[in-house]
């Protein structure tokens, strides 16, 4: 397989390309230590064919997988791997004919990225998403291996889906729900995927998604109870019990339906935040709201309550858990169209105070089909929004205020694998300054969804040059798989975050390491098609 490695650099020499798609940073009498700082836009390619960052996943290699629709009827979906530190790109486009645009995606416990569903191409326009009118889903399952950087076809799902939701359960199986079927109807049936066997299992009809809450890309989260909470876009909140395969009504939110609103499970794992959205199911057909609500599932009778309102009304935005446990909202639009009235300033939510603070403004509009996720160094990648402008081929990186508040605490060494409930040591010369230790789930996001996003605080004690921490008790608090380990000091400054694997069986982890080591020997043999190398200026 042929690999093309490219050092992508900022197109500072082409301001005309950005014209009409940029906005000068808001006039804020504040430093990066207060509002953070955005990098200049960086181009994936100089022109089409190229990817747009509509589907992205952070892998345990520290690199980001990005995929898009096929460039022509003869090829599968375009894909690349970005090293966000060096800017290097490796093209890994599908070598088989599948259109996985608007699919589901998640990171399996073994570190592979699983892509589910997609759209059935039409004979006249098999590759152009905007001209695929039928919304017909597929049963496709595809796996991407971070070590070898190759795709393989998995066992097909039992039910076709386009715009599906995928969330990991406490035992590591993946729950698949919603989306549109092979005839364009809402899919009510649910199924689970076992990554050990590679097989799908259909659930009984009692597990069918309640009609009032069955929307494409329904926002779901795994809760500490082991149940799955569905919080948006429907006003009606339900939870699913995987043991009984039944749904139970929980509460109705205050605002009403919040279409195209992102959600996030807050630290502590009992509260879910839903921010913004639109009352209209027509994307771009109504105005956005700046309101936000929280439901606390630890309450005897859970109910929704308003929290602080954002300064900017927005939908099609992304919520990202940062390395210090705060939440960043990125992009989105104010309404009147899918790609119009873009919101450029980010905002930072403090779960302790319930308040939002306006951050620095990015240069490129990130509305519909935009993505954002946390990187291992604590920065945030922002990409996507396929508005057919040249700038859709860019990404930007945001450095939060905590990266401008002093020296970062350092992790000298830490385990690469953990068992549930075990104690472990983190070697650091900065132990005396550390006030927080946590595991952060790597992001996998599309269409303002990141179903498995979570920030898991760990109990710990300090010793000279060391931290003794305790791993999560079970998979309902933190499902098995890869996490980033972070320590945060008294100034709120996080460390760079190494990856570790959380599991129930140390032998399984040893086998995974062996497989990853063997797979890495095969890296560099890709023959996947991709655009020719492009140098795009100076970074």
ABEGO torsion letter per residue (X at the ends): XBBBBBBBBBBAABAAAABGABBBBBBBBBBAAAAEBBBBBBBABABOBBBBBABBBBBAAGBBBBBBBBABAABBBBBBBBBAAAGBBBBABBABBBBABGBBBBBBAAGBBBBBEEBBBBAABAABAAABAAGBBBABBBBBBAAAGBBBBBBBBABBBBGBBBBBBAAGBBBBBEEBBAAGBBBABBBBBBAAAGBBBBBBAAABBBAAABBBGBBBBBBAAGBBBBAOABABBBBBBAAAGBBBBABBBAAEBBBGBBBBBBBGGABBBBBEEBABABBGABBBBABBBBBBAABABBBBBBBBBBABBBBGBBBBBBAAGBBBBBEEBAEGEAABGBBABBBBBBAAAGBBBBBBBBABBBBBGBBBBBBAAGBBBBBEGBAGBAAAABBBBBBBAAAAAEBBBBBABBBABBBBGBBBBBBBAAAAABABBBBBBBBBBBGGBBAABBBBBBBBBBBBGBBBBBBBABAAABBBEBBBBBBBBAAGBBBBBBBBBBBABAAAAAAAAAAAAAAAAABGABABBBBBBBBAEBX
